[in-house]
Each structure stands twice: as C-alpha cells, then as structure tokens.
Amino acid sequence: QVQLVESGGDLAQPGGSLRLACAVSGTTFSVDGMGWFRRAPGQQRILVAAISSGGNTNYADSVKGRFTISRDNAKNMVYLQMDRLNPEDTAVYYCDTVPWGNYWGQGTQVTVSS
C-alpha cells in the first residue's frame, strides 16, 4: 500500500519561504519519479515540480527559479523548497509518484498573504 504524507504547509508572507516535505512508504521509492502538485481554490490540480529517480528536475513556468524539488532516497523523502512566495502560490500541495494520480495523500495547505 503506497502512502504519501505531506507536511510543512503554513501561512507565509509574500516574498517569504516554506519547505514542504513528503514521507513516502509502500513503494520502490529509489526508482520512482516523484512530483509536487497543487490545487488552488476552484482550480484543477497541476504539476508544479517533478524529479526523476536519477535527480533530473522539471518545473512549471510559474515556479521556475523560485521552487526547488529534491529527494533523499535513504530517508524516502521528497522536498519542495519554495522561495519568493506570492499570493498565487496559495493552494493545497500534494506529492505523488509516477504514474500520476493513483495515490493522493491529504495534502498540505500553503497560504501566502500579508
């Protein structure tokens, strides 16, 4: 049974930073691609960052240069460092494994507001 548990969401000020974490269990983590999705109120869930088993990364244009995805295979953890946050980053953030869409966790709320 694959389980994904997100944490680290909080209230942040515009221009601030947060670091999200995802604890993964029940899968062959070291050979799986991982990603972070987000869903803003009234909008669809979109992929914002992805990392391959080998460490190659891709980002949505909206977060390039501001967000960094990383993974620690020894700890079965995936992280999302979010810098220079803006209100448009407000969303529930979810981690997931390739293939996408089968093992959604509860997500973690990120709110960017002054």
CORURWO-V620087 format. One record per backbone hydrogen bond with DSSP energy under -0.5 kcal/mol. NH is the residue of the N-H (numbers start at 0). CO is the residue of the C=O. If there is no record, write none. Layout:
# CORURWO-V620087
NH/CO + NH/CO
This chain:
# CORURWO-V620087
2/24 + 4/22 + 5/3 + 6/20 + 11/110 + 14/84 + 15/12 + 17/81 + 19/79 + 20/6 + 21/77 + 22/4 + 23/21 + 23/75 + 24/2 + 28/26 + 30/27 + 31/28 + 33/50 + 34/95 + 35/48 + 36/93 + 37/45 + 38/91 + 39/43 + 42/39 + 45/37 + 47/35 + 48/35 + 49/57 + 50/33 + 51/55 + 54/51 + 57/49 + 59/47 + 62/59 + 63/59 + 65/62 + 66/62 + 67/80 + 69/78 + 71/76 + 74/71 + 75/71 + 76/71 + 77/21 + 78/69 + 79/19 + 80/67 + 81/17 + 81/79 + 82/65 + 82/80 + 83/14 + 84/15 + 88/85 + 89/86 + 90/109 + 91/38 + 92/90 + 92/107 + 93/36 + 95/34 + 97/32 + 101/98 + 107/92 + 109/90 + 110/9 + 112/11 + 112/110
